[in-house]
Amino acid sequence: MTNSTEKLSTNQLVEKGLKKRYRAEARFKAYGMISVSIGLIALLALFTEIISKGTPAFMQTYVQLEVNFDADLLEITDVTDDTQLRMANYSAIIRKALIERFPDVSGRREKRSLYSLVSVGGNYQLQDVLRADPKLLGETKSIWLLADDDVDSYYKSLGEEAYLGRLTENQVTWISSFVDDKHLKKRFNSGFFTSGDSAEPEQAGILGAFLGTLLTLVVTLAISFPIGVAAAIYLEEYAKQNRFTDFIEVNINNLAAVPSVIFGLLGLAIFLNLFGMPRSIPLVGGLVLSLMTLPTIIIASRAAIKSVPPSIRQASLGMGASKMQMILHHVLPLAMPGMLTGTIIGMAQALGETAPLLMIGMVAFIADIPSNVTDPATVLPVQIFLWADSPERAFTERTSAAIMVLLVFLISMNLAAVWLRKKLERRW
Amino acid sequence: MTDLSAERSQADVPVQKSESSNTAEATSTAAKKEATVGKPLIDDPKFTVRDVSVFYGEKQAVFDVDLDIGKNQVLAMIGPSGCGKSTFLRCLNRMNDTIDICRVTGSIELDGRNILDKKMDVVPLRARVGMVFQKPNPFPKSIYENVAYGPKIHGLAASRIDLDEIVETSLRRAGLWDEVKDRLDQPGTGLSGGQQQRLCIARTIAVSPEVILMDEPCSALDPIATAKIEELIAELSENFTIAIVTHSMQQAARVSSRTAYFHMGNLIEVNDTETVFTNPEHQLTEAYITGRFG
């Protein structure tokens, strides 16, 4: 064993340590992969939960009835008069159709529970049918009417454990009768996308919240983008390096970390109380959200402007361009991709904000669809919050469906950011 | 001005050699002023530089330079790295203004008007005194837009046809027209290094300046592109005053009619190019030219 007394050569020393080094490297790689996997699993779990809970909401139960458009019951004398059409008593003909289907039902309570199988929305359906085809007056037609949410929840749960909810035994019997005759069907719930909020879950939709979000984001963009870009240009190009500008920079960076509910309180104090603006409108919501996104946009824009190479600036100034011409013609176009990306990311953050908007009153129940920035509106996150509070089972699935819509909105905005950046990237 | 030139033209004898041979001493922060030898002043100059010093904060980079730059001539400025020649060149079109800590004292007169005056508007100045940089820096726009930018912002073209004409003339003079005439809308950054530098030269001459400053224009280029640009400089010198900073003594010998040697922020020697390279007056100039340092 003369080797133990001989000094090992460099090569042999390196060989000895190699195994340990490779093991450490493999461990390091494994840590990375585990971290990524945990993140992906969490994401997968989240998506699976939401999608499985939300997809039932996209189908809605309808019940088929033979409806006789009896002119006397409807109290319509002139079918072309729109006021009469709107004021007609459609409930009467729906009830008539139901009684004709189950003639044995007697007693006020029983009859009431029979009538409650069809949704109030059925009235509006019949109104639209009659308006589209006035010749139906006096005729009988088979119409698929919107079923009440109790029926809907029960019918959707028939595959697994049947959910009875508030249904009585008789109601279950009647529903089974409809099912046997194939008069109960699930159809695509287009009403979810075309109607506003409602107290009745089967009629509730997200259009109001969606448009509210859109209008609020438009206001936010219109206010925060120009102000943010202008502030960034001033701070980068014109401001002198002194204690005052350092102070401004520190404050902007801190503002980006302030909790969003504080901006809501600020909006409440200034916009609502001091300026007396109406509450719950997209204009005020947009103002509050732009206060929130301004620091993000300023920081991203400054970084983008800093990244423009000095050679371009020197070339521009050397040509005799004034400072403003240099900024507008050369710096801004090159900094634009970074600025836009920062803006869209700021917008995507603002999209999901609930707390500041609650503070300015966007928590009300608003059934109307907003048409401009001064109409009362609500936004998607708040709508989700409100629906999550409701007891009806149908609202549970709608909450998840609304979350899906919000996620799609978010993902599209981020994809837009990626696309924009790719398109505007210029090489120099 | 006349008595100064009478004084200096008699300076055939090199002066103040004491600190010059000891470079270690000269690199201390208290670097001193050295007197200039040769013929720094000439008749009927384009630029009259008197007593110009440049400070970066507390540190002085250029010491009391007196120099004349002749009309329609090429003046080459040579010297070791860090001797202040680029700094001095940038004073001539006030590009040092872009550096916050930089301060320039003295006077530089362009056709009689002091350009270092605070009231002087740098925008028209830079249209009269153009600059070509060391690394080609075309704008990330089309070739046409690159050349047309200057005339556009200074309002030199009355119509699109005028602009087309200016672009074509400039590209022809820069020797680039034949190579790019079919792809004027392609990005300027897609050209080769030598072509990009010629594009930058075309861009500079598009505004019809009186002076062109060149800061080591060929240092980033291969020998063939360099040769093309040197040819260009010779042609341009018929109509423009040119001041070129160069690291290559051969280039200075090839293109210039006068040469100025800078050392540690001091203007050591100025003379006709031939004299400087064959019969330098100052010991430092001789050391640099024969390759003992730099």
HADDOCK unambig.tbl for C-alpha pairs under 7 A between the chains (distance, minus, plus):
assign (segid A and resid 311 and name CA) (segid B and resid 137 and name CA) 6.19 0.50 0.50
assign (segid A and resid 312 and name CA) (segid B and resid 137 and name CA) 6.36 0.50 0.50
assign (segid A and resid 312 and name CA) (segid B and resid 139 and name CA) 6.53 0.50 0.50
assign (segid A and resid 315 and name CA) (segid B and resid 137 and name CA) 6.60 0.50 0.50
assign (segid A and resid 318 and name CA) (segid B and resid 126 and name CA) 5.97 0.50 0.50
assign (segid A and resid 318 and name CA) (segid B and resid 130 and name CA) 6.42 0.50 0.50
assign (segid A and resid 318 and name CA) (segid B and resid 131 and name CA) 5.96 0.50 0.50
assign (segid A and resid 319 and name CA) (segid B and resid 126 and name CA) 6.08 0.50 0.50
assign (segid A and resid 319 and name CA) (segid B and resid 127 and name CA) 6.10 0.50 0.50
assign (segid A and resid 319 and name CA) (segid B and resid 130 and name CA) 6.50 0.50 0.50
assign (segid A and resid 319 and name CA) (segid B and resid 150 and name CA) 5.97 0.50 0.50
assign (segid A and resid 319 and name CA) (segid B and resid 204 and name CA) 6.78 0.50 0.50
assign (segid A and resid 320 and name CA) (segid B and resid 123 and name CA) 4.62 0.50 0.50
assign (segid A and resid 320 and name CA) (segid B and resid 124 and name CA) 6.32 0.50 0.50
assign (segid A and resid 320 and name CA) (segid B and resid 126 and name CA) 4.57 0.50 0.50
assign (segid A and resid 320 and name CA) (segid B and resid 127 and name CA) 5.09 0.50 0.50
assign (segid A and resid 321 and name CA) (segid B and resid 123 and name CA) 6.26 0.50 0.50
assign (segid A and resid 321 and name CA) (segid B and resid 153 and name CA) 6.99 0.50 0.50
assign (segid A and resid 322 and name CA) (segid B and resid 123 and name CA) 6.09 0.50 0.50
assign (segid A and resid 427 and name CA) (segid B and resid 140 and name CA) 6.93 0.50 0.50
assign (segid A and resid 428 and name CA) (segid B and resid 140 and name CA) 5.55 0.50 0.50
assign (segid A and resid 428 and name CA) (segid B and resid 189 and name CA) 6.06 0.50 0.50
